[in-house]
């Protein structure tokens, strides 16, 4: 895994729209999803090469902001293996 991207979005619909755009615009793969508060807060984790993950998060953030609020967005290049264990 070259990089992981994390985005936390307020609104399930906004998160689905963000994920759709992230997967369509770059070669990333969804590796983890977490829904809290009945879907009102959704965290998505994608993986891929650094440039693809960066591009995906930019597009996902743009898409999500049209429908909800983005609470956090981060790219982690070359994640430590302990992080990988946490996500799987």
C-alpha positions in Angstrom: 0.0 0.0 0.0 1.6 3.3 -1.1 -0.9 5.6 0.6 -4.2 5.8 2.4 -6.7 8.6 2.3 -9.2 9.3 5.1 -12.2 11.6 4.8 -14.9 12.2 7.5 -18.1 13.6 6.3 -21.3 14.7 8.0 -24.2 13.1 6.0 -24.5 9.6 4.6 -25.7 10.9 1.2 -22.7 13.3 0.9 -20.3 10.4 1.8 -21.8 8.2 -0.9 -21.5 11.0 -3.4 -17.9 11.6 -2.3 -17.0 7.9 -2.6 -18.6 7.7 -6.1 -16.4 10.6 -7.3 -13.3 9.3 -5.6 -13.6 5.9 -7.3 -14.5 7.3 -10.7 -11.8 9.9 -10.9 -8.8 7.8 -9.8 -7.7 4.3 -9.2 -8.4 4.0 -5.5 -10.0 1.2 -3.6 -12.3 1.5 -0.6 -10.7 -0.4 2.3 -12.8 0.8 5.3 -16.0 2.6 6.1 -17.4 3.6 9.5 -20.8 5.0 10.2 -21.7 6.7 13.4 -24.7 8.5 14.8 -27.1 6.6 12.5 -25.1 7.6 9.3 -24.9 11.2 10.2 -21.1 10.9 10.4 -19.3 8.7 8.0 -15.6 8.0 7.7 -14.2 6.5 4.5 -10.7 5.1 3.9 -9.3 4.5 0.4 -5.9 3.2 -0.7 -3.8 3.5 -3.8 -0.7 5.3 -5.0 0.0 8.7 -3.5 -1.1 10.8 -6.5 -4.3 8.8 -7.0 -5.3 9.0 -3.3 -4.5 12.8 -3.3 -6.6 13.3 -6.4 -9.4 11.1 -5.1 -9.6 13.1 -1.8 -9.7 16.4 -3.6 -12.6 15.2 -5.8 -14.4 13.5 -2.9 -14.1 16.6 -0.7 -15.5 18.8 -3.5 -18.4 16.4 -4.0 -19.2 16.1 -0.3 -19.2 19.8 0.4 -22.1 20.3 -2.0 -24.3 18.1 0.1 -22.8 18.0 3.6 -19.8 19.1 5.7 -16.3 17.6 5.5 -15.0 17.3 9.0 -11.5 15.9 8.1 -9.5 14.9 5.1 -5.9 13.5 5.1 -3.5 11.5 3.0 -1.0 9.3 4.7 1.9 8.2 2.4 3.6 4.9 3.2 1.4 4.1 6.2 3.0 2.1 9.0 2.0 -1.5 9.1 0.3 -1.1 12.5 -2.1 1.4 10.8 -2.8 -1.2 8.1 -3.7 -3.7 10.9 -6.1 -1.2 12.4 -8.0 -0.7 9.1 -8.4 -4.3 8.1 
